[in-house]
């Protein structure tokens, strides 16, 4: 029976039989916008592949840049064992933009993979809008991390927020705050986008039929 359960679960979750599931009711959209949304979700895997390739090219470009003297720091003159950072602005002069683009693509990849994990029949405009807002929120935090750090390197002046310098505070607090919209999307939209009541009823029906078939065998 356990084998039947796992088999049925695999069929239910992975099957794409069009007559089994009804598409959710979606408010009409202008033809062009609706077509763009459908095209984007249809070719989502291609966007993911392009994102991964672009990230690989960026890493290659970063690796090929000329190294900066003392990029890893240098020994402190008075305290043995302590390493003093070298010119941070010089370290990021060549790779700063590349690093910013790389992490931006990484955030794009996170959102795309989240969308990929949702069945196509549940990728409504409302869901995609929520994912878009999540991406913009994470991207805004990443922009503040990068820009505040760059500003500090250029001016050597910064304020403090909750015990940390502002650039560090953006990294300490912003990293987990940026994930909150995605968590809310999953928690609040679980029954609407992830595993609806109709999905559960269909899954239970498949289990019931599988149970009857196993008893007959």
N, C-alpha and C positions, 0 to 999 in steps of 0.2 A: 504493500500500500504506500510505503514511503517513496518507492521508486515512481509510482503513478503520480503521487503528489508533486514530486520534483519535475516530472515530465510535463504535467499539465501546467505547472507554474511557468515553465520555460515557454510553452506554447502560448500561454496567455500574454506574457510580458513581451515576447519577441515577435509574435505573429503580426502580420500587417494585412490580414484578410479584410478587404474593404466592406463586405456586407455584414460583418459582425458588429462593428462599432459605428455609431452615428456621430457625425461631426457636431461639435457644440454650437449652440446658437450664437452667431456673431452679428453685431450690428453692421449694416451695409457701409462700405467704405467707397470713396471715389475709386474708379477703375484703376487709375495709375498707381495709387498708393497700395491698393489691395494686391495688384500684380507684383509690385516690388517686394511686398512682404512675403508672398508665396514663393517668389523666385529666390529670395534670400534664404528662407528656411529649407527650400528644396536642395540648394547647393551649399548647405551649411558645412558639410564635410570638406568641400573644396576650400572654403574660407579658412577652416582649421588647418588644412594642409599648407595653404599659402602663408598663414601666420607662423607656423612652425619653420617653414623654409626661410622666411624673412628673419626670424630670430636667429637661426643658424648663421645666416649671412652677416648679421650684425655682430655676433660673437667672433666670427672670422675676421671682420674688419677691426674689432677691438684688439684681437690678438696680434694683428699685423702692424699696429701703431708702434711708433718708436717709444722705448721705455724712457722714463724720466729719471735722472740721477736721484738716488736716495728715495725712490718712490715708496719703499717699504719702511721708511724712517731711518734714523741714525742714532747711535748711542748718545745718551745724555752726558754732558761735560762734567757734571758734578756727582751724579748718582749712577753708579755702575748697575747694569742690568735694566735700566730704564731706557726705553726707546722714545725719541722725540720725532714727531711727524714732520716730514719735510713740507715743501710748498704744495698744499692741497690744490690750489687753483691751477698750478702747473700740471698736476697729475690729471686733472679733469679737463684741461684745455682742449685736448684732442679727442678724448673719449666721452666727455660729458654728454653731448647731444646723442651720441650712439647709445650710451647707457640709459638715457631718458626714453629713447624710442624703444629700446629693448624691454624695459619694464612696462611701457604702455602696451606693447604687443602681448606681454605676459598677462596683463589684466584682460585684454581682449580675448586671449585664449581661455582664461578662466570662465568668462561669461559665455563664450561659444560652447564650451564643454557642458556648462550648466543647461544651456538651451538644448544641446544634443541629447541630454539625459531625459528630456520631456518628450512624450509622444507627440508626433506631428499633429494629431487631431486636437491636442490641447494647446498648441502654440498660437493662441489667439492674439490679436493686436494688443489687447490689454496686458497679456503676459509679456509680450515682446517690449511693450512700453516700459513695464516694470524692470525688465532686464536692462533696458537702455538707461534708465535712471540710475540703476545700481552701478553700471559701468561709469557713468559720468561722475557719480559721487566718489568712487574709488580713484578715478583719474584726477579729480580735483585735489584729493588728499595727496596723491603722488606728486602732483605739480607743486603743492605747498612744501612737501618734503624736499624736493629737488631745489626749488627756487630759494627757500630759506637757507639751505646749506650753502648754495652758491653765493648768496648775499653775505653770509658770515665769512666765507673764505676771502671775499673781496674787501670787506670793511673791518673784519676782526671785532665786530660789535654785534651783540645780540641781547635780547631780553630773556626772561625766564618764565616758564609756565609749569606749575605744579611740580616744582623741584628740579626741572631740567631746562637746559638751554632750549630756545624755541625750535631750532632744527631737530634736536634730539627728541623733544616732546612730540613733534609731528610723527617721528618714527615709532616712539614707544606707544603713544595713544592712538595715533592715526591708523596704524596697521590693523588693529582689531576693530576699530570703529568703522573702517571702510567695508568690513564684511557684514555689518548689520543689515543693510538693505537686502542682501541675498538670503540671510537667515530669515528675515521677515517674509520674503517671497516664498520660501519653502514652508515656513511654519503656518502662515496665514493662508497661503494658497494651496496647501497640500491637497485638500479635497476638491479643489477646482482645477488644478493644473497637473498634479502629480499622480494621485490615485483617487479618482472620483468615486462616488457611491455607485454609479453605473458600472464602473470598472470592477468594483468589489462584488456586485451582484453577478456580473458575468463570470468572474473568477470562481465564485462559489458554485455557480451552475456547472462550470466545467469540472470542478472537483466532484460534485454530486454525480454527474454522468460517468466520470472516470471510476468512481466507487462502484456504481452499478455494473459497469463493464467488467471490472476486476472480479466481482462476485459471480458474474455469469461464466467467466472463464474457469 
